[in-house]
């Protein structure tokens, strides 16, 4: 169960919620799992241990079986896929090889954005599913629907992947989080059980120095966060020659592309292994590094991974997720770009598809008039009403252009709501940032086909390095 999931467990005051979180963290794992997870969690946890030793033939048989089962389900219960399969002359029950899927059209982000309910199992009321909004790495906001089983299965995979470096849900860890809310109160940090959670919403040198002291006193085994936040944190440690960290087994990064320069900086600052994870909110793919190498291993039991041609020199990840039958993503063009991939890992022996660097996720920073770093999350972008796409442009401190591609029903009232929401995001830094909204017909993509969330023209290295 993740930090944000725990927060929603009870609507309490800040003090009561912190106490509830502390009790939860201190529960024995066996009791915690039985209280909060379904039988799917235990079934998948056992299967993941077994599958690490599968050879390529056993894994291929599983993939064909699982793909046939998922696509047969989609044909029976999801009209959108039923129509697409019929138009392609595709009959899922006759699948003999994964090559048979080549006749199917791709599912795009625009397909999902325009009518997300159309790929939901027609037998399931939407109100019974968990509704989730995300901007995604491409900047195109999506609405997703998840069943309870898929959420439990995700945690089984997460535990399994992080277990490669000795991490367990009981490990002592520091989490760098975009903001922290306890009850109705925003706080800079919270500590419960074996977790110290630090808010990275408003970063100043004074706050970073305090955070460094807190981490050193807490003595975690692991530090988790987005590469951009961890880079700012570790750069501060290096710049001011603060005392080195001890006892840290690994730094765990996720959600953004981890650049080689960031990896080097984190390894130097924390004097430990850097371990990168990959996941999609769409529940179409998940992966992480192995015990012996830095490549992302896409877990084949979570979903089928393919690579489609895109601009010259790049391949786009195409995923078919096996774990959320309520809203399955089939032949989904994720927008995530890679340069090269391998069929297996020669270091650990797993028959997982492996990629080196993901090219398509962009760190998102703005800089206000006082040179304070502001991190903009895609999750927040999804909250803007009737916006199809957006992009922030900055070439001087404290001044930002927000380009908006509006929907057909976008109105002046939506502009007011967006400005209000931006003010809430900036919080006490609102007066130090002028954001001008501009309506545009389209947003230019990068050479790799990505929509860059922030087109930052300023030199970020000079701020904290």
Beta strands, then each sheet from edge to edge (+ up, - down):
strand 1: 130-134
strand 2: 142-146
strand 3: 173-177
strand 4: 180-182
strand 5: 185-187
strand 6: 189-192
strand 7: 195-199
strand 8: 202-203
strand 9: 222-225
strand 10: 250-253
strand 11: 273-279
strand 12: 286-288
strand 13: 296-298
strand 14: 303-309
strand 15: 315-321
strand 16: 332-338
strand 17: 341-342
strand 18: 353-355
strand 19: 365-367
strand 20: 373-375
strand 21: 387-396
strand 22: 399-406
strand 23: 434-439
strand 24: 454-456
sheet 1: 1+ 2-
sheet 2: 6+ 7- 3- 9- 10- 11- 12+ 13- 18+ 17-
sheet 3: 4+ 5-
sheet 4: 8+ 20- 19+
sheet 5: 14+ 15- 16+
sheet 6: 23+ 22+ 21- 24-
end
